[in-house]
């Protein structure tokens, strides 16, 4: 009875300091506020943190929040094995030393039981496996950032500016009062991709599962073809024709067309990034 109690107390005291190591849920990421101090852990918002809005800037801020949280989670999990393995080794060494110095058999049994309990904890919580899974999710989010930023973001913002000013070719109003919003569409694409990464992370952390390489290869091949199609001359011509039909023709049409083409290319590219969360 005492032996079991010693091992349980030893394990519980260690688990209290290892939230990510012993959790099977993906880390929570703030979606309405910017994380205050990038690089410090735990990643959290402050009362005066900037809001995250549904536009290009808000989407990229949301990406940065995910990167910050996943970086902190990786840091916690990187040392996760030590929470179980180092105390386990010390327990065995301490028990052997105590026995050599004349301690009773109860001490050796208790320390051995504690080491065994820690060993089972290491096997059950699998911090090394979870670290690899989170690393894959982190890689996917960095990929999303790379694809969504730069020229793509600038072109989407430029087309949104025309829509907001409601000038010339920017009068892209559909049926009723629905208005085309490039930035909102961009935000939805990016945020949905981040949600997909988190869903994959949740599934893998709860079961430490993997995906069949053959299926992943096929998914990558199919998405690569979608990217090629989005970049084709046929798609560009069709988009230009659609814009002209809506606006009646304008000198500003090329800017709108470019924004639409960027959005068309972005979707499969983001999906390719999401696949990276399944690898590793």
N, C-alpha and C positions, 0 to 999 in steps of 0.2 A: 504493500500500500504506500509506504513512504517512498519507495523507489519510483513508482508511477507518479507520485506527487512532485518529486524533484524534477523528473523529466518534463512534466507538463508546465511547471513554473518556468523552467529554463526556456522552453519553446515560446511560451506566451510572452515573456518579457522581451524576446527578440522580435517577435512579430509586430509588436506595438510600434516599433521604429522602422517598419518596412512596408508601408502602405502599397506602393506599386508592385513590390515583389510578391506580395500575398494576395493581390486583387486579380480577379478574373474579368473585370470590367475595363473598357477603354477609358483613358483619362478624359475628364470633362474639359471642354474648351469654351471660353466666353465668346458669345456671338453678338452681343449688343454693345460691348465696350472694348476699347483697345487695351491690351495687357500693358501695365504701367512701365515696368522695368525689364526690358528685354535682356536676357542673359542671367537674371537672378531667379533662383528657385525657392519655393514653388512659384510658378507663373500665375499671376493674379492681376486683376484690375484694381484701380484706385477710384476714389470718389470723384476725382476730377479727370478721369480718363476720357478721351475723345469717344464720341459715339461712332458706331459702325452703321453706315447708311447703304442703301441698295443701289450703289453705283460702282464705277471702276475703283475709286479710292477705297470704298468700303470693302469691296471684294478682296483687294490686296491686303487690307488691314486684317481681314478675317484669315487669310492665308498665313500672315505673320503670327497671329495668335496660335494657330495650329502648330506652326514650326516651334514656337516658344515652349508650348506644353509638351510636345513630343521630345524636344531636346531635354527637358527636365526629367521626363519619364525614362528616357534612355540613360541619363546619368544615374538615376536611382537603381535601374535594373542592371547596369554595368557592374555594380558591386553587390548585386543581389545574392550571388552564390556565397559570398563571404559571410553573409548573415547566418548561413547554415553550416558551411564547411569549416570556417576558422574556429568557431566555438566548439564544433564537433571534435576537431583535432585537439584543441586545448583540453577538452573534457577528458578525452582518452589519455592524453599525456599526463594530465593532472592526476587522474585515477591511478595510473601506473606508478607515478612518483610517490603518491600517498601510500600505496601498498608497499613499495620498497622501503619506506620509512616507518613501516609498522602499523599503518592504519588498518582498520578492520575490513572484513570482506564486504560489509554493507556499503562502504564508500566506493569500492571498485565496481560493485554492481550498479549503484546509483549513477555514477559517471558514465558507465557503459550504456546504461539505459538512456541517459540524456543524449549521448552521442548518436545512438540508434534512432532516437526520436527526431533529432536534427537531420539525420540522413534521409529519413522518410519525408520530412518536410521539404527538403531540397528536391526530392524526386517528385513530390506531389505538386508543388508550386512551380517547378521548372523555370526558375528565373532566367537561366541561360536561353532557353527556347523563347520565352516571352521577349527577351531583349532583341533577339533576331527578328521577331514579328513586328515589334515597334519600330525597329530600324527600317524595315521594309515600308511601313506606313510613312515614316519620316521621309524616306526617299521619294515616295509617291507625291507627298505634299510639296517637296522642293521642286519636283518636276512640274507640278501644277503652277507654281510660282514662275518658273522659267517660261512656260508656254503662255501664261496669261499676262505677263508684264511686257514692257518694251514697246515695240512698234504696234503690236496688237492693241494694247490698251490705249495708245495715242490715237489710233484710227477710230476706235469705238467712241472715244471722247469727242473727237472732231465731228463725227456724224451725229452724236447726241446734241452737240452745240447747235447744229443746223435745225434739228427738230425743235429744240427749246426756243430758238429765235423765230421759228415758224416762217422761214423765208424761202421763196422760190421752190426749189425741188424738195425742200424739207417738209412740205405739207403732206406727210405720210399718214393720213388719217384713214382708218378703215371704216367698216360698218359702224354706225352709231357714233359713240364718242370714244372709241378705242383708238389710242394713238401709239404708233410704233416708238418703242423706247430701247435703243441699242444698249445703253448702260444697264438698264434693268435686266435685259436678257443676258447680258454679260455676267452680271452679279448672280443670276439664277444658275447659270452654267457652272461658274466657279464654286459657289456654295454647295450645289448638288454633288459636284465631284468630291468635295471635302467630306460630305455626308457619306458618300459611297466608300471612301477610304476608311472612315470611322466604322462603318458597318462591317467591312471586311476585317478590320482590326478586332472588333468585338467578337466576331465569329471565330477567329483564329485564337484569340486569347482564352476563350471559354473552352476550347477543345484542343488547342495547340495543333490545329490541323494544317494540312498542306493541300495544294491544288495539283491536279494531274498535269505534268509538263506538256503532254500532247494537246490537251485542251487549251492551255495557256498559249501555246505556239499558234494554234488555230485562231484564237481570239486576237492575238497581235497581228496576224496576217490579215484578218478581215478588217480590223480597224485601220491598218496601214493603207489598205485599198480605199477606204472611205476618205482618208486624208488626201490621197492622190486624186480622187474624184472631185473633192472640194476645191482642189488647186487647179483643176483642168480648165482649159479655154472654154469648153462647152458650158461649164457652170458659171464662168465669168460673163459669158454672153447672155445666158439666160437671166442672170441676176440684173444685168444692165437693162435688159428688155422689160423686166418686171418693174423696175424702178421708174423707167420712162413712162410706162403705162399708167402708173399711179400719179406721178408728178406732172405729166404732160410735157416733160422735157425741160431741163434747166442746166445752167452752167455748173450748178452745185451737185448734179447727179453723180459725177465720179467720186466725190467724197462719201456720199451715201452708199454707193456701190462697194467702195473699198471697205467701209465699216461692216456691211452685210457679208462680204466675202470673208473678212477676218472672223466673224462670228461663225460662219459656216465651217471654216477650217478648224476653229478652236474646239468645237465639240468633240470630234474624234480624237484630236490631240490630247484633250483632257482625259478622255476615256482610256487612252493608251497609258497615261500617267497613273490612272487608278489601278490598272493591271499590275503595276509595279508593287502595289501593296500585297499582292498575292505571291510574290516571289521572295524566296529567302526564308 
